[in-house]
């Protein structure tokens, strides 16, 4: 159900009020955000997926272990060295879950694969291979012929692990560098040897991975335009096909979030500098965060369609998407809560692993909002004709607040698309939350962080 006229009228002026504050509210890589998930009556996965399109699904494995916990991190992760006894039971649970999910999915086919965390390369070499075996032999993913990405850390991606990933068909490596400068890494609570970083990046290039992605963070304590430009220059030496620029978020329950500090005043200037440097180096901007090089290989496989394509997530910390339901395990940030949830996942029965019991049902309004938000926040924008074809309505009728963006200089209509302007793109982390439904926003506001 769309917002009624009184509600829309009451929102008039809210955009302008928000624009006067911070442009950094939250990063939306999915909608609704995981903090909108709640306990569900257990639903059998077989019934849940029965009427979904299953010929081009995404498969994601979440490995919730890291060699260290960075000061800014609010991901679902645990220090491997402190909880080493969890790893083997955790891997056994993934295998049990994979068998249960594979049976429920029937004749599903996977068009792409990704493994993140945490840090997958924090696993021992044999255990990393074991997880890839689960993806191929149990789930049926074709890693050789489908786009396949693994996130790595320079501190744990030893030579043998990188060679294994390349031999098994992984074609995209994403490296969380964050900064090439030791003082900035120390400010982020990240232990990382510059020598080790250079060695790993050189090996990624020498092994011939088609796509290298480097993540950098801006807004770190002590960082300025000169130091950020140094990190950008170091990254460009390796000619990465993709670079993601992330603003530093200081979140509750993280190390930095407990420090009482904020770096909001410099992030916008550093974003603009990073954008200028990368565009000047021949990169195309695909979103506020993502930049892709001219020499990047053509992306093979079917095009991903803004969460229309289902996603199947395995292991605790992973999320799965169907058209009408997003489901997951519970989420936490504090180390003690994360470890409790990993233990709970390990202890789940086979029958329980074949059910969804935590997530959010998407009504008609939120399915429309999901499509608008996740399209609009990409540089190519919202295809108005495709929206009408899919929903039999106009996005400007369904979300009348969209009409406020053009007078504010944040959006323009061009070639049948609603596209963020340069000013709009840099405020993606404000525009996304501004477009939340009242229901989703209430769930987020009432979520109890752990």
N, C-alpha and C positions, 0 to 999 in steps of 0.2 A: 504494500500500500504506500502511495506517495504521501509526502507531507501535505497537510491541508493548508489552505490559504492563510489561516491565522498564524500557523507555525512559521510558514515562509516569511510572512510579513514581520514577525517578531525577530527573524534572523537578519533583516535588512540592517546594514550598518555593522554587522558582526565581522564581515570580511575586513572592512576598513579599520575596525578596532584591532583585529588580529595583526594587520599589516604594520601597525604602529609598535608592535612588540617584536619578539625574536622571530626570525625566519626559520628557526630550527625547533620544531615541535616534536616530530617523530618521523622516522624513516619507514615508509610503507612499501615493503616488497611483496606483501600479500594483503588482502582485505577479506574479511575482518582480521584485525591484529590478533595475535595469540592470546592476549589478555582479555579478549572477548569470549574465549572458550570457557565452557562450564561442564560439569558432569552431565552425562546423558543416560537415558535408559539404554542398556546394552542392545546394540543392533547388529545382527549377523551380517558380516561383510558380503556374503553371497547375495543376500537380498539387497543390500545397499548398492552394489555394483551391477546388479542384474540388468537394469535398463540404461546404463551409461554407455557411451561410446568407448570401446576398449581396444580400438585398433591402432592407437598412437599415444599411449600413456607415457608419462614421465615416471622414472623410478629413482627414488632418493634414499640413500642410506645415511643415517646420522651416527657418527662415531663420537661419543661424548667424552673423549679423553684428550688431555693436553699435557705436554711436559711442564707447562707453567700456566698460570692464570694472570693474564694481562690486567693492568689496572682499570682499563675502560670496558672490559668484557662483561656483557650480560647474557652471553650465549649459554646454552645448556651444556656445561662441560665440567669435568672433574680432572684433577691432577693425577696422571697415570701412576707416577712414582709413589703416591700416597695410597692409591687404591688398586694396586697391581692385582690383588686377589680377585677383583671384580672382572677382570678382562676375559678369562676363559669362560666363566659362566655366562658372561654377557654375549660372547660369540656363539655359544650354544643356544642362547635364547633367540638370537637373530635367525639361526638356522631353523628353529622350531617355528618362529613367527613366519618365516618365508614359506615354509611348507603349507602352513595354514592359510596364508594369504593367497598363495598360488592356486590352491584348490578352490578358494572362493571366487577368484577372478575368471576361472574357466579358460576360454580361448583368447585371453588378452594378449596384446603385443605391445612391446615397449619401444618407443621411438627415440628415447634419450635416457641417459643415465648420469647421475651425479652422486658424489660422496663428499660429505663435509662434516662439520662438527662444531666444537672440538677440532681435533686435528687427526685425520685418518693416518698420517704417517707417524703418529706417536705409537702405533702398533708395531710389534716386531714384524720382520719380513715375512715369516711364515703365516702370521695371523692376518697380515694385509692380503696375502694371496688367498687365504681362506675366505675372507669377505668377498673378494672378487669371484671366487668359486660359487658362493651363494647367489650372487647376482646372475651369473651365467647358467649354472647347472640346475639351480632350483627355480629361480625366477624366470629364466629364459631370456635374459637380456643379451643382445648381440653386441658386445663391446667393440668388436672389430669394425662393424659397419654402421653403428649408430653413434651420434655425438656423445662423448663420454668425458666427464670432467671430474677431477679430484683436487681437493684443496690440500696444500702442503704447508709446512713450516720449515724455514731454513735450518732450524736446529734439529729437526728429526728426519729430514729427507736425505738420508744417506744414499750413496751412489747405487747400491743394490736395489733400494726401494724405487728409485726413479727408473732404473732399467726394467724392473718388474712391471711398473705401470705402463711403460711404453710397449713392452712385449705383449701385454695383455690387451692392447688396443686403445688405451686412454689417449685422447688427442688434444685435450685441454688441461693445462696445469694452472692452478690459481695459487699465487704465492702471497701470503700476508707479510709484506715487508714493513709497511706503515711509515718508516722513515729510514734513511740511510745514515743518519747521524746519531752517534751514541748518546749525547746529552738528551736528545728528544726521545730516544727509546727508553732511557732511564726515567724520564718524566712520565712515560706511559706505563711504567712498571713492566717493561718487556726486556728480558735478557736475550741479546742477540748479537752474535759476533759479525762485524762487517766483512771480515775475511770469509767466514762461512757463507754469508749471503752471496758474495760474489762467486764463490765456488759452486754453489747450488744453481745460480742463474746461468753460469757458463755451462754447467752440465745439462740443464734443461735444453739449452740451445744446441749443444753438441749431439744430444740424443734425438733431435729432430721432432720434438713435439710440435704439431702444426700451430697450436695456439698457446701462447704464454700470456697470462694475465698477472699484472702486478697491482696490489692494493696499497694505496698510500693514504695516510690520515693527515688532515690539516686542522689547526686550532690547538695544537699541543702547547703546553706551558713552555715558554722560552723560544718558541718558534716565531720567525718573522718571515717577511717575503724573501729575503736573501737565502735563508736556510731552506725554505720550502722549494725555492727554485733549484737549490743544490740537489735535493732529493729527486726532483723531477728530471734534472739532467742526468743523474746517475741511473735512473730507471730507463731513460731513453737510450742509453748506451747499449742496452740489450735488445732494442727494437721489439718490445712486446707488442703483440697483436692487439691487446686490450690493456687499458689502464682504468682502474676504478679509483676515484677520489672521494674519500669519506670524510665528512665533518666529524670532529670529535664530539661525541655525546657523553655527558657526565650523568650516568644513570644511577638510581637508587640501588643500594646493596652491593655495588661494585666498589673496588678500592678507591677509585677517584671520586665516586659518588659520595663516599663518606668523608672526603677531605674538605668539603665546603667551598671548593674553588669552582670558578666558571671561566670559560674562555670565549664567550659569545661575541665579544666585541671585535675580534679579528677574523672570524671564520669567513665572513662574506668577502672581505678583501682577498683572502688567500684563495678562495674558490675562484674568484675572477682572474687572479693571476694564473692559477693552474689551467683554467679554461683557455686563456690566451696562449699560454705556452704550448698546450697540446694541439690546439687548432693550428697554430703556426708550424707545428711539426708534422702536419698532414693528417691528424686524427679527425674523425667525425664524432660529434657528440650525439649519443643515442638516448641519454637521459641526464638528469642532474649529475649522476655519479659515473656513468659509463662512457668511455671514449674508445673508439675502434680505429685501428690504423688502416691506411690505404692498402697495405700489403697483406692484410689479414685474409686468410682463405675464405672462399665462399662457404657459407654455412650449409652443410648437407643435411639431408633428412627433411621431414615435413616441418613447416614453420610453426613455432609455438604460438598459440592463439589466446593470449591474455586470460589464462585460467579457464578457458573453455575446455582445454584438454585436461583430462584428469591427471592427478599425480598420486602415486602410491609411495608412502614413506614407511620405511622400516626402522625399528629400534626406538628406544625412548628418546624424546627430543625431536622426532620427525613428525611432520604434518602431512596429511593426505587431503586431496581436494576432489570432491565430486561436484556436480552442478548445484546440488541442493544442500550439501553438507560438507563442512570442513571438520576433520577430526584429527586427534592427536593424543599423545600421552600428556599428562600434566607437565607444567613448565615451572622452573624455579631458577633463581640466580645464586642464592647463597650456597656455598659448598656443602654444608650439612644437608640442606634440602635436596640438592641435586643427587647426592650420594644415596639418600633414602629412596628417591624415585628410581634410581638405577637398580637398587636392591629389589624394589617392588616389581620392576619390569622382569628381572631375572626369575622372580618367584611366580610369575603368571603361568597359569595352566594353558595347555594347548587350546582348549575351548575358549578361554578368555582372549587369547591372542587373535582369534577369528571373529572378534566383535569390536565395534567402535563404542566407546563408553565415555568419551570426553571430546567436546567440540562445540560447534554452533550450526544450527539450521539456518539456511539463507532463504528469507522470504523474497517475494518479487522485487521489493524495493532494494534490498541489499544485493540481489543478483545484478540489478541495473547499476547500482552504485559501484559494485566491484568492477564491472566492465568500464564504466566511465573513468573511475580513478586510475585503474591500471593502464588504460589507454592514454589518458590525458597526460600522465606523468612520463610518458615516453616522448622523445623528440618528434616522432612522426604524428603524434596526436590522435584524436578521436575521429574515426571515419563515421560521418553522420549517416550516410546511406547504409552502411553495414549495420549500424545500430538499429535503424528503422527496419531493416530486413530481419534482424534477430529478435527484436522486441515488439515490432509492430506499433511503434510510437516514436516520438521525437525526444532526444535527450534533453532538449531545452524545455519541453513540456514536463517531462518526468522529474527533472532537477532544475526548476526555474532559477535557483540561485546561480546557475552557470552564467546567466545573463549579466551578473555583476562583474565578471572577470574582465570583459573587454573594456568597459569604461575605466577600470583600474589599470589598464595597460598590461594585463597579465596574459591575455589570450587574443588570437586573431583567427578569423575564418579564412581559409585558403584551400582551393582545389577540393572543396567538399569536406574539409576536415577542420576540426577545432584544435588549434595548435598553440602551445604555450609560447609566448614571446621570450626573449632573453631574460627579461625581468621575471616572468612567470616561472621559467625553468629553474632559476636560482632560488625560487621560493616553493619548490616542490614539497618540501617538508612542512610547509604551512598549508598549502592548497589541499593536499591529501587529507589531513585531519579535518580541515574545514568542511570537507564533503562527506564526512561520516554521517550515517543515519543517527537519529537521536537514540534509537535502541542500542546500537553498537557503542556509541559514546558512553551511554549509561553503564553498559557492561564493563567497559575499559575503566571508567572512573571508580567503579566499585570493586575492582579486582584487588585482592589482597596479595601484595608481593611477598614472596618467600625467599 
